[in-house]
């Protein structure tokens, strides 16, 4: 009932209804562009190539699902995501960028402009690498190209990424969800009907138990993802009473929320980038003139195709990057300093260094649960396959994490819009 009431409340609000319909319209445009393939590509061979390679399947998730038919938007928003991660990391290292990030809205606009500019060369590099990879896959996916065809294809793919980046920013401006996340979300959700159709077309009675077990695992996983995404440790904080003139301030208790998963999807993106690199490079050397280089390249590909080796490395990389990225974005000394300036303190802990040490200790303890859960979610398809005999990229662990996170964030933003309009009405 509450869900129906909320839908009715959203539909009654003229501005919010227009914003949601505008976002849906842009997502439809994205899906139309994702179904327009570039010429000279064997779509069936390309689909088989992606189905046979789990790593490329993960890359297809972050492209928004446009790689499986080498469409106009085949690269999706992955170059923009890479650019944003690079700028975010440089902000922690380069003093000039760090100062810029503290300049408020003006500084954030300049950083966003740097992300857009960096997206262009990254898109060109990724376009070239993807074309070379598909040409050397020995499946006849892309035929030989002239220099002009190379340049035109790279320009089209780069333009497609810039187009999606623009759509993503238009969506974000409506404040009913993050644009880039919703584009990835739309790509994942669009693959579900075809997966259901394939399952029904090939259904036999002896598959019933496997399908039931698969659905139960999905429900449990979604519940776990929600718990990890929403889970937080509330650190109690008290503010001392302060007198300014004739008025008294402070004197209340609150809490400092520390998320179990502070890194979000970033560790999985980092892990995919690292684990893909040896395979992609090896694919380029399969047609080398030297037999030794060809054998080394084939050996590396065979190692990463081993599900046990691949799953173990993937899990360890996600686990390690969770700690790394949290250490980059979470600054206990800065938080302790801000609390001290505002007259806040953690009961039983001295302000200053002891507060910073306490926050670091608490963060490292809850981070262990976050890193383990994120690693397990990442390798979920490798666990599901032997248990159920089914494996589909549309319901992989990374996909579920994206879908659940995007839905929760979108609902949260819509709720905030409704609350804001209620206050305006009062």
Secondary structure as UniProt FT lines:
FT   HELIX           2..12
FT   HELIX           14..34
FT   TURN            39..40
FT   HELIX           43..51
FT   HELIX           54..62
FT   TURN            63..64
FT   HELIX           67..69
FT   TURN            72..77
FT   HELIX           78..93
FT   HELIX           95..101
FT   HELIX           105..135
FT   TURN            136..137
FT   HELIX           147..173
FT   TURN            174..175
FT   HELIX           179..201
FT   HELIX           205..207
FT   HELIX           208..230
FT   STRAND          232..239
FT   STRAND          242..244
FT   TURN            245..246
FT   STRAND          247..249
FT   STRAND          252..259
FT   TURN            264..265
FT   HELIX           266..284
FT   TURN            285..287
FT   HELIX           291..305
FT   HELIX           307..329
FT   HELIX           332..341
FT   TURN            342..343
FT   STRAND          344..345
FT   TURN            347..348
FT   TURN            351..352
FT   HELIX           353..378
FT   HELIX           380..388
FT   HELIX           393..395
FT   HELIX           397..425
//
